[in-house]
Every structure is written in structure tokens, then in C-alpha cells.
Amino acid sequence: MRIAVGQLWQETNTFNPLRTTRRDFEDFGVYRGAELVERMADTNEPGGFIQSLRSWPERPEIVGLVRLPAWPSGAATHDTFLWLRDEMIAAVRRALPLDAVLLALHGAMVAGGAPDVEGEILDAVRGVIGPDVPLVATLDLHANVTERMVRSADALVLYHTAPHIDVFETGQRGAAVLRRILVEGARPVTAFQKVPMVVPAERANTQDPASVSFGFRERLQALEKRPAILSAGLATVQPWLDIPDLGSAVLVVADGDDTLARAECAHLSQDVWDRRRDYLPELVPLEEAVRGACGHRCGLVVLSDSADATTSGAPGDSTWLLRELLKYDWPRPALVTLVSPEVVDEARRLGVGGVFTGEVGGVRDNRFSQPIRFTGRVAALFEARFVISGHLARNLPIDMGASTVLRSGNNVHVVVTARSGPHFAPELFRAAGLDPFAASVLVAKSPCGFRAAYADRALQVMVVRAPGCAPSDFWNYEYPQRPKPLWPWDEIAQWQPNPLIAARGV
């Protein structure tokens, strides 16, 4: 029994002007064949696949396809999409014959000429393996699930958590669904419903009992415990996608029972629709948030700069909060991050102890932010390499390149990296020689996931209203390509679910 595993992971933000290229994938780490199996054996969804397959009594042969990851950013170029597709399809062809395929996808990748990259990839893989070889794929719960994805795969398995602390476990769940199909003879039937709504990520916290998403997570997990259900998922979608098929989605995969799948999908879809307003967040004006943080003389205050969240595909060089932080004297460090290879290069030229004076920020994102004048001592030069576990990751190596810490006279520490990455992670600040939990204030460029690291240890957490490529109030932006009507841009008087049914092997 030969089972192939592969990965394509990138979350797109179409408001980010920076195009994603082949180099972005290569910088993150492209692995092919046996190297994928060796290096990803305990990491994220592929690790969940591999560890599960190794525990099967049948002891299948695990065939590595290709791992193609890039950090969230702007839409990929068309040439990059063609390269990604060709890499995946060539890997599948080399691996033939196969008994099954497991793919770890994000589900919200957009490229020039390809608004549904994962749908295209799944369709292309299906074209190579044929109609009878099981194909199971995992997705982020911020995926923009499409009919093409649903019809191409035998089953789709989504994260249940935000912050995403179940990535490895989702791989395990995907492998378990595959085993039921391949070994136990389950006949997957998918009920799929697009819900005409897009909601902010800030309130979609599945771990907070006070959040609307907490109850939905419990319902999905209860569904999957039923023998007749293979998979159940709610995708509240990456909001910053200006594409024709944008929208949330619910899917339920049952074993041969289309009536059950349709009923559960319709019920859940209606409930999600009815609770849509519960997702709207409370935002704090940035001036008020920074002033409030300065008022605390002890304890850590975390400010979520979600509009510049690098985990949401924003460029990471907004200066709005930095500008405000510089107005105050901080008793303990005030920590903020920027992505700027140019600033890093200048800091390296100056050396530790040198005085940097120049403009910072507002380069990668010059639509919503502007450079500001900054003077500070080069406090550290370091390589931003570390391994993260928690939100987004289990044992995931990160390399954000050459980096520096610039310290202003009022104790503002600007951690500047050459490349984008998890600009919320405690590991980033520790790599810079800083203790994030001993700071006065820390700016986390993340809308929700940062809570996995800081919620239990912060004195206060505030979500800040600021301009950027990933704002909480995205409905104030123009989305010329989005479908209409779509809430919250449009009020919709009445809506009722009518799930699509897709069945393979029934």
C-alpha cells in the first residue's frame, strides 16, 4: 500500500501590494520526496499524516511528494502558480502507482489568473491519480472553500481551532478519515454550503468560552465523534480576499448518507448565519490603547495590531503604533516589530552600539502607512531563526533572516527582521535577547492567534483600530470582485441554506 503526502501552504492577502514569488517558497523551505518525510515527520499537518500512517497495522509505504510553503503575503504571480502546480503534479506522477494521497493545504491562496489555487491543485492531482484513488486534504479554518475543492477531493478536513493549536492533530484527523475510506470501505458524501458572510478573525476565538466560535467548535467535534460522520468543518474564511467566490462555508462529510450530511450541514449553516453579528469585535483607538498601556506601571499589556498582522498576510511595516509608542517614556521595554531588510542592512553596517538615524517603516505598505524618522542605538544584531510550537505550528522551523534591535531613548525596542514571519511569537523576541513577558507593552501583529502565547500572562489585551492591509473593519474597503450580496457589506433580508451534495464512490 503506497500513500503519498504533500503540502502547499500560503495564505493570501490581496490588499498586500507585495507579490509572492518562487523565492518566498524556497526561503521557507521546499522539500521533495524522502526529504519531506524525514524533515516533516513531527511537524504540522504533514507530521500528523506521517505519524498516523506509521501507526497503521497495514504499515503503508509513505511516499513524499513535495512541500511548498510560503509565509502569508500578497497574491502569488502567475509564473509562481504555474511552478507550484507543475512541482506538485510532477511529484505525483513520479510517485505512481498510488493507493491514496494526503495533501496539507491552506485553502486561501490566490495567484494571478488563479483565484482558487487549491481548487486548481486538487483538480490537477485528481486528473493524474484518476477517479478511484482516495484524495483527502486538510485546510485551515480560514480557507475559502470552493465547490471545485469539494468535488475534487474525497474529503476535506479543517482545523477546529483559532488560535490554530490543532495543526498536527488535523493531520492526524485527515489520516484517520483516509483510513476509513481506504481500509474500512467508507463512502464519503460531502454536504457543502457557502454562507454569504465574512467575519473578522478577532472574535473567532474557539478557545474562549465567551466567544461564538467556542460553541461551534464543540459542535463540530461532537459531530466527528459520531460513527456516521467522517469530517465536519466551519471555514470563516480569510477576510482580505477580493475574489469572486469569497465567503464562509460549512461542510459535513458522512459515510454514504447524503440525507444526514445535508441535514447537519444545513442546521449548522443556519446557526452560523444567525450568529454572524456576534463576530463583530470591539476595537480600541490606537491613541487610547497606547495611553492606557502606559498607565500600567507593572504587568504586560499586549496590543494587537491586527491591521498589520503578518499572520494575516499584511506587510509588517506599519508605523502607526510605533509613532504612538515613541510619545511616551516606558519604565520597562516597549516592544514592536517591523519588516525591513534595508534597515537591517544599515544596522549591520553601523554595528552594535552604533546610532541609527533614518526613516523606518511604510515602505512595504506605502498605501496605508508612511515612513517615520527614528533615532536609536543598535542594541543587537541576530539571526531570527527559531522553532515555534503553539499557534500555527508544532515544531516548525522559522527563518526570518538577518535582524536587529533598535532601542530609542525612551525604551522603545524595535525588532526589525529582513523577512516576514510570526511577528507575535515569544521565540522571536527571545532570539533578539528580549524577554517579552517582562515588557511594559508588546505589539503583536496578529488578530487572534497571539492569545495562545499571551492571554494567560498579560495584564491586559487590546485589539487596536489602525489602518492597514488586514483591518478588522474590512467592510469599509472596496472589494470590486466580491460576490453580491455578501454580509457585512450588504444587508440580506432573508437567507436559507441549501447544501450542495458531492459524492465519490457511492
ZIFEN-V536375 format. One line per field, one symbol per residue. ss: DSSP state (@ for helix, = for strand, . for the rest). burial: 1 if it has 9 or more other ideal C-beta (glycine too) atoms within 8 Angstrom, else 0. Layout:
ss: ???
burial: ???
This chain:
ss: .========..=.......=.@@@@@@@..==.@@@@@@....@@@@@@@@@@@@.....=========...=..=.@@@@@@@@@@@@@@@@@@....======.....=..=..@@@@@@@@@@@@@....======.......@@@@@@..====........@@@@@@@@@@@@@@@@.....========.=..............@@@@@@@@@@@@@....=======............========..@@@@@@@@@@@@@@@@@.@@@@....==@@@@@@@@@......====.@@@.@@@.......@@@@@@........======.@@@@@@@@@@....======...........===================..===============....======........@@@@@@....@@@..====......@@@@.....======........@@@..........=............====...
burial: 01111111111111111011100110111111101110011111111111111001000101111111111111111101101110111011001001111111111111110101111111111101100011111111111111011101111111111111111101111111111111000111111111111111111111110011110110111011000011111111111111101111111111101101110111011111101100101011010011111101000111111111111111111111111111010100111111111011111101000101000111111000101101011111110101010111111111111111111100111111111111111111111101010011111111111111110001011111110111110100000001101110100000001011111000
